[in-house]
């Protein structure tokens, strides 16, 4: 379980950095063009890896339906809302809004997947959520703007996609689920990007911008997608989502290192609350019975 938590932490660290990188890239490329090109590189990476490792499998009609839902909700809607939202919403504010994803995901998991939303997870979520408000600055407030609403939509669609992925990986291996869902999402997003791009829009010719785009596509969307989806099978959707609360802390740290953003003692205190919340929510009770749920977890662990 510790290995799974470390892998989740690895993914969240990169995703937290992605708020800053995304804010940089959206100034160099049109939002939908950026989202689509990143997904194209991600899809090519995953398809080549799947072909080399001979991971391709046939899917049934139910799995196809889930993949279509994932493409529409988890990719087309999510990426469109996210990158358009970053045009007018700063990275730290976006990370705060998206830090609500663990709570939304845990609630959805309890409703649709019958996963437990335990008291410990509620306390951990509460601590981490309070920490996120410290990180972005007490009293700053959030004005209701188009950008904020778009980031809210990105948060909700991300949480919904985690539920769909969890259902999909019940019958399909996490890796191939990631490959098929990313490719499906790219197929949906590409026509939208081509139809809406402005011919006069700025497309960067800077080498660093394209390198950063490709790097984030392969590592943050490709590699992290594989790792994250595989660990959902082990730790559960709701508990894994708690780790997303670390993203504002990472966004703050990367912003400080790369952009020179000011970091206050209050924000550092909030970051400690976030870490404490993740720890509280992730620890398992020693008194937990080794019943059917324990056997199911062991079975899932062996299958990954």
RATAPE-V194090 format. One record per residue. N is the residue number from 0. SS is DSSP state (a for helix, b for strand, c for the rest). OMEGA is omega in whole degrees, 0 to 359 (* if undefined). Layout:
# RATAPE-V194090
N,SS,OMEGA  N,SS,OMEGA
This chain:
# RATAPE-V194090
0,c,179  1,a,178  2,a,179  3,a,179  4,a,178  5,a,178  6,a,176  7,a,178  8,a,177  9,a,180  10,a,183  11,a,178  12,a,179  13,a,180  14,a,176  15,a,176  16,a,184  17,a,176  18,a,180  19,a,179  20,a,179  21,a,177  22,a,178  23,a,185  24,a,183  25,c,174  26,c,182  27,c,183  28,c,172  29,c,187  30,a,182  31,a,176  32,a,179  33,a,181  34,a,184  35,a,181  36,a,177  37,a,180  38,a,177  39,a,178  40,a,178  41,a,181  42,a,179  43,a,178  44,a,183  45,a,181  46,a,178  47,a,180  48,a,179  49,a,179  50,a,180  51,a,183  52,c,177  53,c,183  54,c,184  55,c,178  56,c,175  57,c,179  58,c,178  59,c,185  60,a,179  61,a,179  62,a,177  63,a,179  64,a,178  65,a,179  66,a,178  67,a,176  68,a,181  69,a,178  70,a,181  71,a,185  72,a,187  73,a,181  74,a,184  75,a,181  76,a,184  77,a,183  78,a,178  79,a,180  80,a,185  81,a,185  82,a,174  83,a,177  84,a,180  85,c,177  86,c,183  87,c,180  88,c,181  89,c,186  90,a,183  91,a,178  92,a,178  93,a,180  94,a,177  95,a,181  96,a,181  97,a,176  98,c,174  99,c,182  100,a,180  101,a,180  102,a,179  103,a,180  104,a,181  105,a,178  106,a,178  107,a,179  108,a,179  109,a,181  110,a,188  111,a,181  112,c,180  113,c,175  114,c,181  115,c,172  116,c,192  117,c,178  118,a,180  119,a,178  120,a,178  121,a,179  122,a,179  123,a,179  124,a,180  125,a,178  126,a,182  127,a,180  128,a,175  129,a,179  130,a,181  131,a,178  132,a,174  133,a,183  134,a,183  135,a,177  136,c,179  137,c,175  138,c,180  139,c,179  140,c,178  141,c,177  142,c,181  143,c,180  144,c,179  145,a,180  146,a,179  147,a,179  148,a,178  149,a,178  150,a,176  151,a,177  152,a,178  153,a,179  154,a,182  155,a,180  156,a,176  157,a,179  158,a,179  159,a,180  160,a,178  161,a,177  162,a,180  163,a,179  164,a,180  165,a,177  166,a,183  167,a,183  168,c,174  169,c,181  170,c,183  171,c,181  172,c,183  173,a,182  174,a,182  175,a,173  176,a,178  177,a,180  178,a,183  179,a,183  180,a,178  181,a,179  182,a,178  183,a,179  184,a,178  185,a,179  186,a,178  187,a,187  188,a,184  189,a,178  190,a,180  191,a,180  192,a,181  193,a,182  194,a,187  195,a,183  196,c,179  197,c,181  198,c,181  199,c,183  200,c,181  201,c,172  202,c,188  203,c,172  204,c,180  205,c,180  206,a,182  207,a,182  208,a,179  209,a,177  210,a,178  211,a,178  212,a,182  213,a,180  214,a,181  215,a,180  216,a,185  217,a,185  218,a,187  219,a,180  220,a,182  221,a,183  222,a,181  223,a,177  224,a,178  225,a,183  226,a,183  227,a,182  228,a,179  229,a,182  230,a,175  231,a,180  232,a,186  233,a,187  234,a,182  235,c,185  236,a,184  237,a,182  238,a,178  239,a,182  240,a,179  241,a,182  242,a,180  243,a,178  244,a,179  245,a,185  246,a,177  247,a,178  248,a,180  249,a,179  250,a,178  251,a,183  252,a,180  253,a,177  254,a,178  255,a,184  256,a,185  257,a,186  258,a,180  259,c,180  260,c,182  261,c,179  262,c,183  263,c,177  264,a,179  265,a,179  266,a,177  267,a,177  268,a,177  269,a,178  270,a,178  271,a,176  272,a,178  273,a,180  274,a,180  275,a,180  276,a,179  277,a,180  278,a,180  279,a,182  280,a,187  281,a,182  282,c,178  283,c,177  284,c,180  285,c,180  286,c,183  287,c,181  288,c,178  289,c,183  290,c,184  291,a,182  292,a,178  293,a,179  294,a,179  295,a,179  296,a,179  297,a,179  298,a,180  299,a,181  300,a,179  301,a,184  302,a,183  303,c,*
